[in-house]
Amino acid sequence: HEGMYTREELKELVAYCAERGIEVIPEIDVPGHNEALAAAYPEFFCFPDHNTKVSTTGGVGLYLVCPQKPEVWKFYAAVFKELKDIFPSKIVHLGGDEAPTELWEKCPLCRQARAKASMRDEQEQMRDFFARMTSLLAKNGQTPQFWYEGNAGIYHPGETVYAWRQDQARQSIDKTKKAGLNLIMASNEYCYLDFPQIQGQYNWGWMQTTTLRKCYELDPAFGKSPQETGHIRGVHAAAWAEHLPDLNHLLYRVYPRAMAIAEAGWSPMNVRSWDNFRRKVADHRAFVLKRFNYDLERTKENEPPFRWENKK
Ligand SMILES: [Zn+2]
């Protein structure tokens, strides 16, 4: 809710990463998680509310764009075109997470469309919505990825989804395999690096403490055999920024846990060694602190619960 990147800044970031072998994949979350869109273009939504304000906290909103409004599709076609100009990646993450369908259920236009297409429910409408989004991306030679939400049937074979909900990660392995999907493991109890990493650290009332050792124990296959897990493409560490006040604090949360997730991605369980990993982390410590110009004292002052207005 504060500030933005210019197109030039993003291009600079993409180039900086490319020089270091990193591909930047943009995410445009649809059909939900878009309160800023609801504030700017209320007419895109099932029940336009011209008083919508951009939220200043994280959370799940009820607003989903209405797939029955042609201007929505015109808008996303323009967004994807602009995105392609900035991000050369052939992948666009479309989110798709935390999209409660209550308003789709009530919307007269959506109801009519479901009846006409003989759709059983809003989940089928979601599947159709994703398919239309995918065909928009295909025009630019791009393919989508999604946050997995438990119903493998709403995605399409060959697509890639990220398992992020702790209660769904293990079962997602079988379900996505059956549905012909690729899977990236990002189960939050191991992979969410904005969560506190030391017992007693402030957790905003809901984040669970995810220690370095817990991260290191991530088995992306959850004990399943190579035959059952051949569709797992890798691991993913998320660092959601709504509770991270500045870059210094971001680094404080991300390291050294990012190293543990990286090793979980590279190394089968039978060659992992916690003691050996700790030794390597110690070797990297000085490098990380120096490389990022990291200021531990400043981080302590900024220990949550900070207030946004104090961060400058
Ligand atoms: Zn609608």
Boltz pocket constraint, residues with backbone or C-beta under 6 A from the ligand:
constraints:
  - pocket:
      binder: B
      contacts: [[A, 45], [A, 46], [A, 65], [A, 66], [A, 67], [A, 68], [A, 103], [A, 104], [A, 107], [A, 108], [A, 109], [A, 110]]
      max_distance: 6.0
